[in-house]
Amino acid sequence: MGAIQKSLCARGHVLAAALGLVVAVLALSACGSSSNSNSSATGTAAASAGTSSAASSSSGAAAPASGTWWCGKKSITLGIQDGGGLNAWSAASLQQVKLEAAKCPAIKKTIVVDAGFDPQKATSGLQSMIAQGANAIVIIPDSGVCAELPTIRQATGRGIKVATWAANGCGKVPSDYQSYTDQNTVAAGETALQWMAKQLHGKGNVLYLGGPAGNLVDQGLIQGVDTALKQYPNLKILDNVTTKSWPVTGWSTAGAEKETSALLAKYPDVNGVIDMYGADGIGDVAAFNQAGRKMPPIISTQLNSLSCEWKKDQGTSKAFTLADMSNRNWMGRLAVRQAVSAVNGIKDSELQSINLKILEDSSVPGEAPKCYANEGPNYDPSNSWSDAQVTAQATS
């Protein structure tokens, strides 16, 4: 959620055997970084990733299926910016971008900026990248609705290849920026509502909770929910949710718990919850428990703490039904490929709009959420996908 939608701080994709070490090292740098920091990318993982002979090509040929074909030979200064940068989702997203960048020896320097949902800080961060000679930028443009677009256009006008991802930058590809890689939020909203309708047999009252006011992720999700809702006249989304207004959690567990508690005091009959951010889901469950009300079916995004809560409650009076979709932090890897390959004139034919599927569903035998006891609460297994798995998501 960006945004947030945003949460998670444990990722890795270089080699399965080296996963734990790589993630542990980078997790410290991501979670403990200051708002603005510069670092060098050594690209030591490139050899293990398998460099394709097409990497040096500038002919514009279609992208190979795997390897570091996108890296090329031109020296890269890579700017990395997150409009939020405040929570675990942002930390995990930064992890993904750094891990992908580390595969490319041509990336000589990285410039990292966390905008903290401050449009002025986002603008100054982008201007700083431009001034420091960035020729490729990967950005989640969610500091404010469309706030980064003028400066992104400025960078594009100077020949910098800007790859946006995870939040709509409000511009057009390729005139305003090189690419926009994200989930299809409308499709995700439809999927969530269809799942809920199945759980409730097409009848009941559903809470929808979203991130910061006005964010474009929730706008798309709600559009999809509204589209699917037309099929179910006996299903109701509570609290007058529209694409312009919804219960705001700020994409935080505490915010979700507070907002859900207020809604439970207002509505005595709640039969389901749609909250497409896993860390919010923990707050939602806590609010129901504190109110002494049984947690209804919930669909969210994959997060170890939520899955472990689901597992802990099974077989008790607190048991609930849970489905989840990917947090999509791994899409940052695709954004790196888009920006760097564009600098080298290499065509990246991977999809930029990706339809996410439900990954886990406790209502389906054999598809129940998994609790990873040896991982942290913010662990998301979809961020440990191999290059082949990520490529499959982006080409299917």
TIZAFI-377703 format. One line per field, with one value per residue (C-alpha): x, y, z; residue in one letter; chain. Coordinates in nm, 4 decimals. Example, Ala and Ser with C-alpha at 12.3 -4.5 7.8 and 13.67 -1.06 7.14 Angstrom:
<markes>
x	c(1.2300 / 1.3670)
y	c(-0.4500 / -0.1060)
z	c(0.7800 / 0.7140)
resn	c(A / S)
chain	c(A / A)
</markes>
This chain:
<markes>
x	c(0.0000 / 0.1634 / 0.1895 / 0.2351 / -0.0021 / 0.3372 / 0.5044 / 0.7867 / 1.1570 / 1.2979 / 1.3732 / 1.6186 / 1.6539 / 2.0125 / 2.0695 / 1.8513 / 2.1560 / 2.2709 / 1.9307 / 1.9514 / 2.2881 / 2.2043 / 1.8710 / 2.0137 / 2.2831 / 2.0585 / 1.7765 / 1.9993 / 2.0847 / 1.7246 / 1.5575 / 1.8249 / 1.8887 / 1.8414 / 1.6021 / 1.8748 / 2.1750 / 2.4293 / 2.5800 / 2.7792 / 2.6376 / 2.9123 / 2.7149 / 2.8882 / 2.5769 / 2.5831 / 2.7992 / 2.5822 / 2.2710 / 2.4081 / 2.4856 / 2.3372 / 2.5337 / 2.2437 / 2.3303 / 2.5662 / 2.3246 / 2.1812 / 1.9889 / 1.6501 / 1.5967 / 1.3283 / 1.4351 / 1.5576 / 1.3678 / 1.6232 / 1.9666 / 2.1024 / 2.0257 / 1.8997 / 2.2303 / 2.4262 / 2.7675 / 2.6914 / 2.7884 / 2.4776 / 2.4071 / 2.0775 / 1.8391 / 1.5962 / 1.3041 / 0.9972 / 0.7316 / 0.6502 / 0.9573 / 0.8097 / 0.7259 / 0.8243 / 0.6580 / 0.8799 / 1.1849 / 1.1077 / 1.0566 / 1.3944 / 1.5427 / 1.4076 / 1.5443 / 1.8859 / 1.9076 / 1.8283 / 2.0700 / 2.3463 / 2.3312 / 2.4474 / 2.8170 / 2.7410 / 2.5560 / 2.8418 / 2.6444 / 2.3011 / 2.1267 / 1.8470 / 1.5700 / 1.2732 / 1.0203 / 0.8086 / 0.4819 / 0.6108 / 0.5682 / 0.8294 / 1.0806 / 0.9973 / 1.0590 / 1.3879 / 1.4971 / 1.4369 / 1.6131 / 1.9085 / 1.9278 / 1.9280 / 2.2010 / 2.4143 / 2.4087 / 2.1565 / 2.0861 / 1.8306 / 1.5699 / 1.3366 / 1.0568 / 0.7349 / 0.5561 / 0.3246 / 0.4360 / 0.1097 / -0.1375 / 0.0539 / 0.3001 / 0.6178 / 0.5040 / 0.6453 / 0.9934 / 0.9747 / 0.8969 / 1.1966 / 1.4186 / 1.2754 / 1.3328 / 1.7007 / 1.7220 / 1.7063 / 1.5209 / 1.2588 / 1.0808 / 0.7790 / 0.6239 / 0.3714 / 0.1848 / 0.0425 / 0.2585 / -0.0314 / 0.1695 / 0.1951 / 0.4404 / 0.6794 / 0.6398 / 0.6509 / 0.8478 / 0.9944 / 0.7536 / 0.4950 / 0.5119 / 0.2365 / -0.0459 / -0.3689 / -0.5437 / -0.8891 / -0.8531 / -0.7249 / -1.0310 / -1.2598 / -1.0765 / -1.1094 / -1.4816 / -1.5501 / -1.3705 / -1.5706 / -1.8990 / -1.8172 / -1.7472 / -2.0705 / -2.2834 / -2.3548 / -2.5131 / -2.3766 / -2.2050 / -1.8389 / -1.5828 / -1.3328 / -1.0273 / -0.7608 / -0.4397 / -0.3794 / -0.6601 / -0.6653 / -0.4008 / -0.4377 / -0.3906 / -0.7137 / -0.8897 / -0.8196 / -0.9021 / -1.2355 / -1.3180 / -1.2715 / -1.4756 / -1.7585 / -1.7507 / -1.7797 / -2.0339 / -2.2909 / -2.3332 / -2.4332 / -2.7286 / -2.7415 / -2.3769 / -2.3062 / -1.9827 / -2.0314 / -1.9557 / -2.0222 / -1.6915 / -1.6171 / -1.3106 / -1.2755 / -1.3293 / -1.2771 / -1.1871 / -0.8219 / -0.5660 / -0.2518 / -0.1220 / -0.0260 / -0.1298 / -0.2151 / -0.4134 / -0.6085 / -0.6881 / -0.8113 / -1.0224 / -1.1702 / -1.2602 / -1.4495 / -1.6338 / -1.7278 / -1.8793 / -2.0794 / -2.1886 / -2.3189 / -2.3324 / -2.0060 / -1.9686 / -1.6420 / -1.3312 / -1.1383 / -0.8097 / -0.5417 / -0.2417 / -0.1286 / -0.0026 / -0.3450 / -0.5001 / -0.3255 / -0.4864 / -0.8250 / -0.8093 / -0.6996 / -0.9932 / -1.2459 / -1.0895 / -1.0924 / -1.4560 / -1.5382 / -1.6632 / -1.5706 / -1.3368 / -1.5216 / -1.3584 / -1.0809 / -0.8838 / -0.5557 / -0.1979 / 0.0506 / 0.2319 / 0.3843 / 0.2391 / -0.1134 / -0.0709 / 0.0684 / -0.2242 / -0.4613 / -0.2810 / -0.2753 / -0.6509 / -0.7446 / -0.9464 / -1.0498 / -1.3474 / -1.1334 / -1.0838 / -1.1391 / -1.1106 / -0.8160 / -0.7103 / -0.4144 / -0.2451 / 0.1176 / 0.2487 / 0.4266 / 0.7517 / 0.9276 / 0.7946 / 1.0770 / 1.3063 / 1.1122 / 1.1367 / 1.5166 / 1.5243 / 1.3078 / 1.5215 / 1.8655 / 1.7811 / 1.6383 / 1.9677 / 2.1380 / 1.8777 / 1.7774 / 1.4083 / 1.2328 / 0.9253 / 0.8045 / 0.4524 / 0.4036 / 0.0452 / 0.0224 / -0.2925 / -0.2226 / -0.3915 / -0.4885 / -0.1840 / -0.3296 / -0.6896 / -0.7892 / -1.1286 / -0.9627 / -0.8097 / -0.4347 / -0.4085 / -0.4103 / -0.1814 / 0.1586 / 0.3199 / 0.6998 / 0.8157 / 1.1800 / 1.1054 / 1.0171 / 0.6636 / 0.7110 / 0.8303 / 0.6460 / 0.7368 / 0.6426 / 0.9424 / 1.1701 / 1.0642 / 1.3427 / 1.4176 / 1.2354 / 0.9232 / 0.9282 / 0.9780 / 0.6867 / 0.4648 / 0.5717 / 0.5253 / 0.2092)
y	c(0.0000 / 0.1252 / 0.1810 / -0.0074 / -0.0423 / -0.1266 / -0.3989 / -0.6548 / -0.6820 / -1.0170 / -1.0906 / -1.2676 / -1.4118 / -1.4692 / -1.8380 / -2.0543 / -2.1811 / -1.8264 / -1.6797 / -1.6472 / -1.4675 / -1.2250 / -1.1319 / -1.0899 / -0.8512 / -0.6401 / -0.6362 / -0.4461 / -0.1836 / -0.1412 / -0.1206 / 0.0947 / 0.3372 / 0.7105 / 0.9104 / 0.9863 / 0.7626 / 0.6804 / 0.3366 / 0.1402 / -0.1622 / -0.4105 / -0.6551 / -0.9534 / -1.1624 / -1.1221 / -1.4234 / -1.6566 / -1.5229 / -1.6230 / -1.3387 / -1.3850 / -1.2977 / -1.0725 / -0.8450 / -0.6375 / -0.6074 / -0.2650 / -0.3799 / -0.3654 / -0.7393 / -0.8997 / -0.9941 / -1.3477 / -1.5524 / -1.5421 / -1.4234 / -1.0678 / -0.9933 / -0.6524 / -0.5354 / -0.4225 / -0.2547 / 0.1139 / 0.2484 / 0.3044 / 0.5373 / 0.4058 / 0.6235 / 0.4393 / 0.6235 / 0.5285 / 0.7915 / 0.6311 / 0.4575 / 0.4367 / 0.0747 / -0.2875 / -0.3066 / -0.0238 / -0.1896 / -0.5133 / -0.3259 / -0.1605 / -0.5053 / -0.6362 / -0.3443 / -0.3682 / -0.7430 / -0.7099 / -0.4191 / -0.6219 / -0.8692 / -0.6033 / -0.5077 / -0.2079 / -0.0413 / 0.1491 / 0.3629 / 0.3749 / 0.6767 / 0.5905 / 0.8288 / 0.7633 / 1.0428 / 0.9624 / 1.0495 / 1.4083 / 1.5488 / 1.8186 / 1.5621 / 1.3401 / 1.6260 / 1.7275 / 1.3631 / 1.3255 / 1.6549 / 1.5345 / 1.2163 / 1.4213 / 1.6478 / 1.3485 / 1.2069 / 0.9261 / 0.7829 / 0.5289 / 0.5749 / 0.3223 / 0.4888 / 0.4102 / 0.7433 / 0.7503 / 1.0461 / 1.2135 / 1.1692 / 1.2545 / 1.4654 / 1.3310 / 1.3561 / 1.7031 / 1.6083 / 1.2657 / 1.4433 / 1.6659 / 1.3602 / 1.1959 / 1.5164 / 1.4921 / 1.1389 / 0.9590 / 0.6279 / 0.6311 / 0.3067 / 0.3582 / 0.0711 / -0.0254 / 0.3061 / 0.4977 / 0.7966 / 0.9598 / 0.9972 / 0.8083 / 0.5468 / 0.6212 / 0.9992 / 1.0707 / 0.7697 / 0.4496 / 0.2050 / 0.1428 / -0.2054 / -0.3039 / -0.5359 / -0.4757 / -0.3194 / -0.3316 / -0.7043 / -0.7574 / -0.5811 / -0.8014 / -1.1137 / -1.0075 / -0.9399 / -1.2623 / -1.4593 / -1.2842 / -1.3425 / -1.7135 / -1.7261 / -1.5436 / -1.7156 / -1.3795 / -1.2190 / -1.0088 / -0.6904 / -0.6384 / -0.3915 / -0.2472 / -0.0836 / 0.1000 / 0.2974 / 0.6733 / 0.8942 / 0.9408 / 0.6818 / 0.5351 / 0.1742 / 0.1729 / 0.3676 / 0.0825 / -0.1884 / -0.0265 / 0.0132 / -0.3618 / -0.4339 / -0.2162 / -0.3898 / -0.7368 / -0.6184 / -0.5624 / -0.9399 / -0.9627 / -0.7384 / -0.8891 / -0.8114 / -0.4679 / -0.2755 / -0.0833 / 0.2832 / 0.4320 / 0.3290 / 0.4930 / 0.5440 / 0.8839 / 0.7836 / 0.4775 / 0.3892 / 0.4978 / 0.2789 / 0.4580 / 0.1108 / 0.0403 / -0.2280 / 0.0290 / 0.2375 / -0.0672 / -0.1753 / 0.1729 / 0.2127 / -0.1361 / -0.0843 / 0.2322 / 0.0531 / -0.2377 / 0.0071 / 0.1531 / -0.1707 / -0.4619 / -0.6982 / -0.7460 / -1.0643 / -1.0150 / -0.7948 / -0.6864 / -0.5250 / -0.5660 / -0.5166 / -0.8007 / -0.5843 / -0.4189 / -0.7648 / -0.8206 / -0.5012 / -0.6051 / -0.9397 / -0.7696 / -0.5285 / -0.8095 / -1.0000 / -0.6947 / -0.6325 / -0.9901 / -1.0591 / -1.3527 / -1.2659 / -1.3149 / -1.4242 / -1.1866 / -1.1482 / -0.9600 / -0.9842 / -1.2502 / -1.1872 / -1.4374 / -1.2783 / -1.2927 / -1.6523 / -1.7502 / -1.5780 / -1.7750 / -2.0999 / -2.0229 / -1.9642 / -2.2817 / -2.5228 / -2.2460 / -2.0123 / -1.7469 / -1.9509 / -1.7569 / -1.8020 / -1.6348 / -1.5857 / -1.3824 / -1.2437 / -1.1406 / -0.8180 / -0.7772 / -0.6312 / -0.8558 / -0.6303 / -0.3941 / -0.6425 / -0.5962 / -0.2175 / -0.2384 / -0.4438 / -0.1890 / 0.1103 / -0.0429 / -0.2219 / 0.1039 / 0.2858 / 0.0159 / 0.0102 / -0.3456 / -0.4190 / -0.5608 / -0.7496 / -0.8457 / -0.7449 / -0.4204 / -0.4846 / -0.8159 / -0.9969 / -1.1410 / -1.4612 / -1.5787 / -1.7595 / -1.9139 / -1.9910 / -2.1675 / -2.2526 / -2.4754 / -2.8095 / -2.8090 / -2.4314 / -2.3153 / -2.0273 / -2.1385 / -2.0107 / -1.9973 / -2.0429 / -1.9748 / -1.6463 / -1.3034 / -1.1633 / -0.9572 / -1.2462 / -1.2916 / -1.6139 / -1.4666 / -1.2334 / -1.5363 / -1.6422 / -1.7375 / -1.5364 / -1.8023 / -1.7642 / -1.3849 / -1.4033 / -1.6467 / -1.3973 / -1.1215 / -1.3124 / -1.5142)
z	c(0.0000 / -0.0737 / -0.0168 / 0.2084 / 0.0929 / 0.3254 / 0.5361 / 0.5548 / 0.6215 / 0.5127 / 0.1501 / -0.0737 / -0.4197 / -0.5157 / -0.4393 / -0.2195 / -0.0356 / 0.0429 / 0.1134 / 0.4915 / 0.4928 / 0.2157 / 0.3679 / 0.7161 / 0.5989 / 0.3809 / 0.6343 / 0.8734 / 0.6147 / 0.5010 / 0.8418 / 0.9948 / 0.7098 / 0.7472 / 0.5338 / 0.2784 / 0.2270 / -0.0406 / -0.0863 / -0.3418 / -0.5210 / -0.5844 / -0.7919 / -0.6320 / -0.6793 / -1.0553 / -1.1234 / -0.9189 / -1.0908 / -1.4308 / -1.6738 / -2.0182 / -2.3285 / -2.4168 / -2.1253 / -2.3379 / -2.6250 / -2.7090 / -3.0109 / -2.8430 / -2.8716 / -2.6552 / -2.3044 / -2.2372 / -1.9801 / -1.6990 / -1.5861 / -1.5760 / -1.9387 / -1.8255 / -1.6755 / -1.9791 / -1.9729 / -1.9259 / -1.5857 / -1.3730 / -1.0825 / -0.9493 / -0.7514 / -0.5220 / -0.3666 / -0.1645 / -0.1073 / 0.2269 / 0.3611 / 0.7096 / 0.7725 / 0.7198 / 0.3770 / 0.2581 / 0.4126 / 0.2302 / -0.0950 / -0.0547 / 0.0121 / -0.3157 / -0.5162 / -0.3507 / -0.4019 / -0.7708 / -0.8140 / -0.6477 / -0.9375 / -1.1852 / -1.1748 / -1.3974 / -1.1067 / -0.9442 / -0.7001 / -0.5382 / -0.3869 / -0.1421 / -0.0338 / 0.1958 / 0.1537 / 0.4593 / 0.2818 / 0.2573 / -0.0979 / -0.0396 / 0.0797 / -0.2175 / -0.4589 / -0.3001 / -0.2949 / -0.6666 / -0.7386 / -0.5328 / -0.7407 / -1.0585 / -0.9239 / -0.8233 / -1.1736 / -1.1485 / -1.4926 / -1.3664 / -1.0932 / -0.9301 / -0.7338 / -0.5469 / -0.6092 / -0.3089 / -0.0972 / -0.1968 / -0.4808 / -0.7996 / -0.5984 / -0.7586 / -1.1212 / -1.2067 / -1.0847 / -1.2476 / -1.5745 / -1.5132 / -1.4730 / -1.7841 / -1.9775 / -1.8890 / -2.0282 / -1.6940 / -1.7096 / -1.4332 / -1.3444 / -1.1185 / -0.9285 / -0.6569 / -0.6834 / -0.9777 / -1.0617 / -1.2508 / -1.5698 / -1.8971 / -2.0240 / -2.1917 / -2.2188 / -1.8434 / -1.7195 / -1.8579 / -1.6940 / -1.4234 / -1.2712 / -1.0309 / -0.9517 / -1.1370 / -0.8366 / -0.9937 / -1.0619 / -0.7060 / -0.5660 / -0.7734 / -0.6565 / -0.2917 / -0.3194 / -0.5068 / -0.2347 / 0.0351 / -0.1469 / -0.1601 / 0.2133 / 0.2985 / 0.0346 / -0.1242 / 0.1816 / 0.4676 / 0.5872 / 0.5027 / 0.6367 / 0.3898 / 0.5452 / 0.3483 / 0.3725 / 0.3735 / 0.2486 / -0.1269 / -0.2137 / -0.5612 / -0.4524 / -0.2537 / -0.5262 / -0.7671 / -0.5164 / -0.4315 / -0.7987 / -0.8350 / -0.5224 / -0.6543 / -0.9919 / -0.8386 / -0.5824 / -0.8581 / -0.8767 / -0.5094 / -0.4162 / -0.0653 / 0.0102 / 0.1607 / 0.2181 / 0.5420 / 0.6133 / 0.2702 / 0.1152 / -0.2217 / -0.4400 / -0.2727 / 0.0903 / 0.3116 / 0.6725 / 0.6971 / 0.8758 / 0.7594 / 0.6710 / 1.0311 / 1.2783 / 1.5446 / 1.2973 / 1.1799 / 1.5352 / 1.6268 / 1.3117 / 1.3343 / 1.7008 / 1.6094 / 1.3282 / 1.5546 / 1.8023 / 1.5148 / 1.3463 / 1.5570 / 1.2588 / 1.0661 / 0.8624 / 0.6767 / 0.6442 / 0.3349 / 0.4352 / 0.1718 / 0.3976 / 0.6207 / 0.9085 / 0.9164 / 0.9419 / 1.2759 / 1.4057 / 1.2709 / 1.4515 / 1.7743 / 1.7572 / 1.7189 / 2.0085 / 2.2334 / 2.1489 / 2.2434 / 1.8912 / 1.6708 / 1.3875 / 1.0565 / 0.7283 / 0.6222 / 0.3013 / 0.3146 / 0.1929 / 0.2932 / 0.6211 / 0.8611 / 1.1751 / 1.0325 / 0.9184 / 1.2598 / 1.4330 / 1.2122 / 1.2982 / 1.6723 / 1.6785 / 1.4931 / 1.7054 / 1.9471 / 1.9740 / 1.8021 / 1.4834 / 1.1607 / 0.7849 / 0.6097 / 0.2485 / 0.1278 / -0.1807 / -0.2340 / -0.0833 / -0.4195 / -0.2855 / -0.5393 / -0.8146 / -0.7211 / -0.8908 / -1.2131 / -1.1797 / -1.1519 / -1.4702 / -1.6506 / -1.5548 / -1.6072 / -1.9309 / -2.0704 / -2.0038 / -2.2109 / -2.4877 / -2.3986 / -2.4393 / -2.1319 / -2.2481 / -1.8986 / -1.7998 / -1.6121 / -1.4978 / -1.3140 / -1.2043 / -0.8612 / -0.7509 / -0.4045 / -0.2649 / 0.0500 / 0.1458 / 0.4643 / 0.3142 / 0.0524 / 0.1584 / 0.1103 / 0.0625 / 0.4249 / 0.5312 / 0.6583 / 0.9758 / 0.9408 / 1.2993 / 1.2140 / 1.0372 / 1.1713 / 1.1917 / 0.8750 / 0.6616 / 0.3320 / 0.1477 / -0.1905 / -0.1577 / -0.1542 / -0.5003 / -0.7371 / -1.0495 / -1.2496 / -1.0338 / -1.0591 / -1.4344 / -1.4587 / -1.2751 / -1.5108 / -1.8354 / -1.7727)
resn	c(M / G / A / I / Q / K / S / L / C / A / R / G / H / V / L / A / A / A / L / G / L / V / V / A / V / L / A / L / S / A / C / G / S / S / S / N / S / N / S / S / A / T / G / T / A / A / A / S / A / G / T / S / S / A / A / S / S / S / S / G / A / A / A / P / A / S / G / T / W / W / C / G / K / K / S / I / T / L / G / I / Q / D / G / G / G / L / N / A / W / S / A / A / S / L / Q / Q / V / K / L / E / A / A / K / C / P / A / I / K / K / T / I / V / V / D / A / G / F / D / P / Q / K / A / T / S / G / L / Q / S / M / I / A / Q / G / A / N / A / I / V / I / I / P / D / S / G / V / C / A / E / L / P / T / I / R / Q / A / T / G / R / G / I / K / V / A / T / W / A / A / N / G / C / G / K / V / P / S / D / Y / Q / S / Y / T / D / Q / N / T / V / A / A / G / E / T / A / L / Q / W / M / A / K / Q / L / H / G / K / G / N / V / L / Y / L / G / G / P / A / G / N / L / V / D / Q / G / L / I / Q / G / V / D / T / A / L / K / Q / Y / P / N / L / K / I / L / D / N / V / T / T / K / S / W / P / V / T / G / W / S / T / A / G / A / E / K / E / T / S / A / L / L / A / K / Y / P / D / V / N / G / V / I / D / M / Y / G / A / D / G / I / G / D / V / A / A / F / N / Q / A / G / R / K / M / P / P / I / I / S / T / Q / L / N / S / L / S / C / E / W / K / K / D / Q / G / T / S / K / A / F / T / L / A / D / M / S / N / R / N / W / M / G / R / L / A / V / R / Q / A / V / S / A / V / N / G / I / K / D / S / E / L / Q / S / I / N / L / K / I / L / E / D / S / S / V / P / G / E / A / P / K / C / Y / A / N / E / G / P / N / Y / D / P / S / N / S / W / S / D / A / Q / V / T / A / Q / A / T / S)
chain	c(A / A / A / A / A / A / A / A / A / A / A / A / A / A / A / A / A / A / A / A / A / A / A / A / A / A / A / A / A / A / A / A / A / A / A / A / A / A / A / A / A / A / A / A / A / A / A / A / A / A / A / A / A / A / A / A / A / A / A / A / A / A / A / A / A / A / A / A / A / A / A / A / A / A / A / A / A / A / A / A / A / A / A / A / A / A / A / A / A / A / A / A / A / A / A / A / A / A / A / A / A / A / A / A / A / A / A / A / A / A / A / A / A / A / A / A / A / A / A / A / A / A / A / A / A / A / A / A / A / A / A / A / A / A / A / A / A / A / A / A / A / A / A / A / A / A / A / A / A / A / A / A / A / A / A / A / A / A / A / A / A / A / A / A / A / A / A / A / A / A / A / A / A / A / A / A / A / A / A / A / A / A / A / A / A / A / A / A / A / A / A / A / A / A / A / A / A / A / A / A / A / A / A / A / A / A / A / A / A / A / A / A / A / A / A / A / A / A / A / A / A / A / A / A / A / A / A / A / A / A / A / A / A / A / A / A / A / A / A / A / A / A / A / A / A / A / A / A / A / A / A / A / A / A / A / A / A / A / A / A / A / A / A / A / A / A / A / A / A / A / A / A / A / A / A / A / A / A / A / A / A / A / A / A / A / A / A / A / A / A / A / A / A / A / A / A / A / A / A / A / A / A / A / A / A / A / A / A / A / A / A / A / A / A / A / A / A / A / A / A / A / A / A / A / A / A / A / A / A / A / A / A / A / A / A / A / A / A / A / A / A / A / A / A / A / A / A / A / A / A / A / A / A / A / A / A / A / A / A / A / A / A / A / A / A / A / A / A / A / A / A / A / A / A / A / A / A / A / A / A / A / A / A / A / A / A / A / A / A / A / A / A / A / A / A / A)
</markes>
